[in-house]
């Protein structure tokens, strides 16, 4: 916890948003399919076979993505394991969109469909069809383009964390409104909404995520794209594998890579603030009575001093009840 007020602010939370990739889903992601446009194949097959073409295509993408910290980039670089990679002459990360780079004199664009539109790349009907089939299969689609058009696609698969559904149900049972903020396209967002059973707001840039952050809202994420929302929320929670930017922006870092920590932490904040309110209430009433008796001349100084000591003992003993609060030791404990 980066702030002494973290538990106090967490206890006030009424709404909680999750990032998807790396937070509700497991890392690392895996490349499931690679598709190269027919026009590109016809141009290259004169001097290379299809396997060689795919290898060259993956080499280009991995060379560009090698400088990125995004989970999608890491998965692509891992897929290119053993291939010889080149260093781009330039590299620009565009949060919520993808990356652009210059490699061997060619301007390379790698990212989502919104980035293609922004860079004015043409997309063939063949690529659009294959992208739709990838999404239907539950894959995250990455578009790769240069020379003014999309040259191919990379499909990456991700799976929901085993504990995600249970955590969502536990948080809902505590009266929290939940949602997911993701940069995935609308089609993927609808699929995840059906799977998770909570609202999914898709196609969001980092600054657009912030529009959903209102008073008494918590945000849980792990990436650079989540940092603005983590910083703007009432309380930000970062996963332990998160980027340095996300961890710095968050108020709480979840050292254990397990979402079941979140409802436990929420319960801890509620229990802590309940003890604080009990102590404040006791101190207020105790002092009102003590001052009243002293003003009426019914309490001698020695008894007043003793009363103050006893009040401090009570407050301290009441606070020490937190020592008995169930800890996260072995299996995750959740106070119902």
C-alpha positions as CSV (number, residue, x, y, z in Angstrom):
1,X,0.0,0.0,0.0
2,X,1.5,3.3,-1.1
3,X,-0.7,5.4,1.1
4,X,-1.9,5.3,4.7
5,X,-5.4,6.3,3.4
6,X,-5.6,3.4,0.9
7,X,-7.9,1.2,3.1
8,X,-10.1,4.2,4.0
9,X,-10.7,5.0,0.3
10,X,-11.2,1.4,-0.6
11,X,-13.9,1.1,2.0
12,X,-15.8,3.8,0.2
13,X,-15.8,2.1,-3.2
14,X,-19.1,1.5,-4.8
15,X,-18.0,0.7,-8.4
16,X,-15.0,-1.4,-9.6
17,X,-13.6,-1.7,-13.1
18,X,-11.2,-4.3,-14.4
19,X,-8.7,-4.2,-17.2
20,X,-9.1,-7.4,-19.3
21,X,-5.8,-8.6,-20.7
22,X,-3.4,-9.7,-18.0
23,X,-5.9,-8.9,-15.2
24,X,-9.0,-11.0,-15.9
25,X,-7.1,-13.2,-18.3
26,X,-3.9,-15.2,-17.8
27,X,-0.5,-14.3,-19.1
28,X,1.4,-15.1,-21.2
29,X,-0.8,-14.9,-24.3
30,X,-0.1,-17.3,-27.2
31,X,-0.1,-16.7,-30.9
32,X,-2.7,-19.1,-32.4
33,X,-2.7,-18.1,-36.1
34,X,-0.9,-16.1,-38.7
35,X,-2.5,-15.0,-41.9
36,X,-0.8,-13.3,-44.8
37,X,-2.7,-11.5,-47.6
38,X,-3.0,-13.3,-50.9
39,X,-1.5,-10.4,-52.8
40,X,1.6,-10.4,-50.6
41,X,1.9,-14.2,-51.1
42,X,1.8,-13.9,-54.9
43,X,4.5,-11.3,-54.8
44,X,6.9,-13.2,-52.6
45,X,6.2,-16.9,-53.5
46,X,8.4,-16.5,-56.7
47,X,11.4,-16.6,-54.5
48,X,10.2,-18.1,-51.2
49,X,7.9,-20.9,-50.2
50,X,4.9,-20.3,-47.9
51,X,6.8,-21.3,-44.7
52,X,9.6,-18.9,-45.6
53,X,7.1,-16.1,-46.2
54,X,5.4,-16.6,-42.8
55,X,8.8,-16.7,-41.1
56,X,9.8,-13.4,-42.8
57,X,6.4,-11.9,-41.8
58,X,6.8,-12.9,-38.2
59,X,10.4,-11.7,-38.1
60,X,9.2,-8.2,-39.2
61,X,6.5,-8.1,-36.5
62,X,8.8,-9.5,-33.8
63,X,11.6,-7.1,-34.7
64,X,9.2,-4.1,-34.2
65,X,7.4,-5.5,-31.1
66,X,10.7,-6.4,-29.4
67,X,10.7,-2.9,-27.9
68,X,7.2,-3.0,-26.5
69,X,6.1,-4.1,-23.0
70,X,2.5,-4.9,-24.0
71,X,1.4,-8.6,-23.4
72,X,0.5,-8.9,-27.1
73,X,4.0,-7.8,-28.1
74,X,5.6,-10.2,-25.7
75,X,3.5,-13.1,-27.1
76,X,4.6,-12.3,-30.7
77,X,8.3,-12.0,-29.7
78,X,8.0,-15.4,-27.8
79,X,6.4,-16.9,-31.0
80,X,9.5,-15.7,-33.0
81,X,11.8,-17.5,-30.5
82,X,15.1,-18.4,-32.3
83,X,14.6,-16.1,-35.2
84,X,17.1,-13.4,-36.0
85,X,15.6,-10.0,-35.2
86,X,16.5,-6.6,-36.5
87,X,16.5,-3.3,-34.6
88,X,14.0,-0.7,-36.0
89,X,15.4,2.7,-36.9
90,X,12.5,4.3,-35.1
91,X,9.7,3.1,-32.8
92,X,6.6,4.8,-31.4
93,X,4.1,3.2,-29.0
94,X,0.5,4.4,-29.4
95,X,-1.4,3.5,-26.2
96,X,-4.7,1.8,-26.9
97,X,-3.9,1.5,-30.6
98,X,-0.6,-0.3,-31.3
99,X,2.9,0.7,-32.5
100,X,4.5,2.3,-35.6
101,X,8.1,1.8,-36.6
102,X,10.6,2.2,-39.4
103,X,12.4,-1.1,-40.2
104,X,14.8,-1.4,-43.2
105,X,13.4,1.8,-44.6
106,X,9.8,0.6,-44.5
107,X,7.1,2.3,-42.3
108,X,5.5,-0.6,-40.4
109,X,2.1,-0.3,-38.6
110,X,1.1,-2.9,-36.1
111,X,-2.1,-2.6,-34.0
112,X,-5.9,-2.7,-34.0
113,X,-8.4,-1.7,-36.7
114,X,-8.6,1.8,-35.3
115,X,-4.9,2.3,-35.9
116,X,-5.3,1.1,-39.5
117,X,-8.0,3.8,-40.1
118,X,-5.9,6.4,-38.4
119,X,-2.9,5.5,-40.7
120,X,-5.2,5.2,-43.7
121,X,-4.2,1.7,-44.6
122,X,-6.4,-0.2,-47.1
123,X,-7.8,-3.5,-46.0
124,X,-8.9,-6.2,-48.5
125,X,-12.1,-8.1,-48.2
126,X,-10.0,-11.3,-47.8
127,X,-8.3,-9.9,-44.7
128,X,-11.6,-8.6,-43.3
129,X,-13.2,-12.0,-43.7
130,X,-10.3,-13.8,-42.0
131,X,-10.2,-11.2,-39.1
132,X,-13.9,-11.9,-38.5
133,X,-13.2,-15.6,-38.3
134,X,-10.4,-15.0,-35.9
135,X,-12.7,-13.0,-33.6
136,X,-15.4,-15.7,-33.8
137,X,-12.8,-18.1,-32.6
138,X,-12.1,-15.8,-29.6
139,X,-8.8,-14.5,-30.8
140,X,-7.4,-11.0,-30.4
141,X,-6.7,-9.7,-33.9
142,X,-3.5,-7.7,-34.6
143,X,-3.3,-6.0,-38.0
144,X,0.1,-5.6,-39.7
145,X,0.6,-3.2,-42.6
146,X,3.1,-1.4,-44.7
147,X,3.2,0.2,-48.1
148,X,-0.3,1.7,-47.6
149,X,-2.1,-1.5,-47.0
150,X,-2.7,-4.3,-44.4
151,X,-0.3,-7.2,-45.3
152,X,-1.5,-9.7,-42.8
153,X,-2.9,-10.6,-39.4
154,X,-1.8,-12.3,-36.2
155,X,-4.4,-13.9,-33.9
156,X,-3.6,-14.3,-30.2
157,X,-5.5,-16.4,-27.7
158,X,-6.2,-15.7,-24.1
159,X,-8.1,-17.5,-21.4
160,X,-10.0,-16.2,-18.4
161,X,-8.3,-16.7,-15.0
162,X,-9.7,-19.7,-13.1
163,X,-10.6,-17.5,-10.1
164,X,-12.2,-14.6,-12.2
165,X,-15.8,-15.8,-12.0
166,X,-15.7,-16.5,-8.3
167,X,-14.1,-13.1,-7.6
168,X,-16.8,-11.3,-9.7
169,X,-19.6,-13.1,-7.8
170,X,-18.0,-12.3,-4.4
171,X,-17.6,-8.6,-5.2
172,X,-21.2,-8.4,-6.5
173,X,-22.4,-10.0,-3.3
174,X,-20.8,-7.1,-1.5
175,X,-22.9,-4.7,-3.4
176,X,-20.2,-3.5,-5.9
177,X,-21.1,-2.6,-9.5
178,X,-18.5,-4.2,-11.7
179,X,-17.4,-3.5,-15.3
180,X,-14.5,-4.1,-17.7
181,X,-12.6,-1.4,-19.6
182,X,-10.7,-2.8,-22.6
183,X,-9.2,-1.7,-25.9
184,X,-10.5,-4.7,-27.7
185,X,-13.0,-4.2,-30.5
186,X,-16.8,-4.1,-30.0
187,X,-17.3,-7.7,-31.3
188,X,-14.7,-9.1,-28.8
189,X,-16.2,-6.9,-26.1
190,X,-19.7,-8.5,-26.6
191,X,-18.1,-12.0,-26.4
192,X,-16.4,-11.2,-23.1
193,X,-19.5,-9.6,-21.7
194,X,-21.4,-12.9,-22.3
195,X,-18.6,-14.9,-20.8
196,X,-18.1,-12.8,-17.7
197,X,-21.7,-11.7,-17.0
198,X,-20.7,-8.0,-16.4
199,X,-20.7,-4.9,-18.6
200,X,-17.7,-4.7,-21.0
201,X,-16.8,-1.3,-22.4
202,X,-14.7,-2.0,-25.5
203,X,-12.7,-0.1,-28.0
204,X,-11.4,2.4,-25.4
205,X,-8.2,4.4,-25.6
206,X,-6.4,5.2,-22.3
207,X,-8.0,8.6,-22.0
208,X,-11.4,7.2,-22.8
209,X,-11.1,4.7,-19.9
210,X,-10.9,7.7,-17.6
211,X,-14.4,8.9,-18.6
212,X,-15.8,5.9,-16.8
213,X,-13.9,6.8,-13.6
214,X,-16.2,8.6,-11.2
215,X,-16.3,9.2,-7.4
216,X,-15.9,6.1,-5.2
217,X,-14.6,4.0,-8.1
218,X,-11.7,1.5,-8.0
219,X,-9.7,0.4,-11.1
220,X,-7.6,-2.8,-11.4
221,X,-5.1,-3.1,-14.2
222,X,-1.6,-4.0,-15.2
223,X,-0.5,-2.1,-18.3
224,X,0.6,1.3,-19.5
225,X,-2.8,1.8,-21.1
226,X,-4.4,1.4,-17.6
227,X,-2.1,4.0,-15.8
228,X,-4.3,7.1,-16.4
229,X,-7.4,5.3,-15.1
230,X,-5.5,3.9,-12.1
231,X,-4.2,7.4,-11.2
232,X,-7.7,9.0,-11.7
233,X,-9.7,6.4,-9.7
234,X,-10.5,6.7,-6.0
235,X,-8.3,3.7,-5.4
236,X,-6.1,2.1,-8.1
237,X,-4.9,-1.6,-7.8
238,X,-2.1,-2.9,-10.0
239,X,-1.2,-6.6,-10.6
240,X,2.2,-7.7,-9.5
241,X,3.3,-8.5,-13.0
242,X,2.2,-5.0,-14.2
243,X,4.4,-2.5,-15.9
244,X,6.4,0.0,-13.9
245,X,4.1,2.8,-15.0
246,X,1.0,0.9,-13.8
247,X,2.6,0.0,-10.5
248,X,3.6,3.6,-9.9
249,X,0.2,5.0,-10.7
250,X,-1.6,2.5,-8.4
251,X,-2.3,3.0,-4.7
252,X,-2.1,-0.7,-4.0
253,X,0.1,-3.4,-5.7
254,X,-1.2,-7.0,-5.4
255,X,2.0,-8.9,-4.7
256,X,0.2,-12.2,-5.1
257,X,-0.9,-12.9,-8.7
258,X,-4.4,-14.0,-7.6
259,X,-7.6,-11.9,-8.0
260,X,-9.0,-13.6,-4.9
261,X,-6.9,-11.1,-3.0
262,X,-9.3,-8.3,-4.1
263,X,-12.5,-9.3,-2.2
264,X,-10.3,-10.1,0.8
265,X,-8.7,-6.7,0.7
266,X,-12.2,-5.1,0.3
267,X,-13.4,-6.9,3.4
268,X,-10.2,-5.9,5.3
269,X,-10.9,-2.2,4.5
270,X,-14.5,-2.5,5.7
271,X,-13.4,-4.2,8.9
272,X,-10.7,-1.6,9.5
273,X,-13.0,1.3,9.0
274,X,-15.6,-0.3,11.3
275,X,-13.0,-0.5,14.1
276,X,-12.0,3.2,13.4
277,X,-15.6,4.4,13.7
278,X,-16.1,2.4,16.9
279,X,-13.1,4.0,18.5
280,X,-14.1,7.5,17.3
281,X,-17.6,7.0,18.6
282,X,-16.4,5.6,21.9
283,X,-13.9,8.5,22.4
284,X,-16.5,11.1,21.6
285,X,-19.2,9.7,24.0
286,X,-16.6,9.0,26.7
287,X,-15.2,12.5,26.6
288,X,-18.7,14.2,26.5
289,X,-19.6,12.3,29.7
290,X,-16.2,13.0,31.3
291,X,-16.3,16.7,30.5
292,X,-19.9,16.9,31.8
293,X,-19.0,15.2,35.1
294,X,-15.9,17.4,35.5
295,X,-17.9,20.6,34.9
296,X,-20.5,19.5,37.4
297,X,-17.7,19.0,40.0
298,X,-18.5,15.2,40.2
299,X,-15.1,14.0,39.0
300,X,-11.8,14.6,40.8
301,X,-8.6,15.2,38.8
302,X,-7.2,11.9,39.8
303,X,-10.3,10.0,38.6
304,X,-10.3,12.1,35.4
305,X,-6.6,11.1,34.7
306,X,-7.5,7.4,35.3
307,X,-10.5,7.7,33.0
308,X,-8.3,9.0,30.2
309,X,-5.9,6.1,30.7
310,X,-8.8,3.6,30.6
311,X,-10.2,5.2,27.5
312,X,-6.8,4.8,25.7
313,X,-6.6,1.2,26.9
314,X,-10.1,0.5,25.5
315,X,-9.3,2.1,22.1
316,X,-6.0,0.2,21.8
317,X,-7.5,-3.1,22.8
318,X,-10.4,-2.6,20.3
319,X,-7.9,-1.8,17.5
320,X,-5.8,-4.9,18.3
321,X,-8.8,-7.1,17.4
322,X,-7.6,-6.7,13.8
323,X,-4.7,-9.0,14.8
324,X,-7.3,-11.8,14.6
325,X,-8.4,-10.9,11.1
326,X,-7.8,-14.0,8.8
327,X,-4.6,-13.6,6.8
328,X,-3.8,-14.8,3.3
329,X,-1.8,-17.8,4.2
330,X,-1.9,-20.9,2.0
331,X,-5.4,-21.0,0.5
332,X,-7.0,-17.6,-0.1
333,X,-9.5,-16.9,2.8
334,X,-12.5,-14.8,2.2
335,X,-14.5,-13.4,5.1
336,X,-18.2,-13.8,4.3
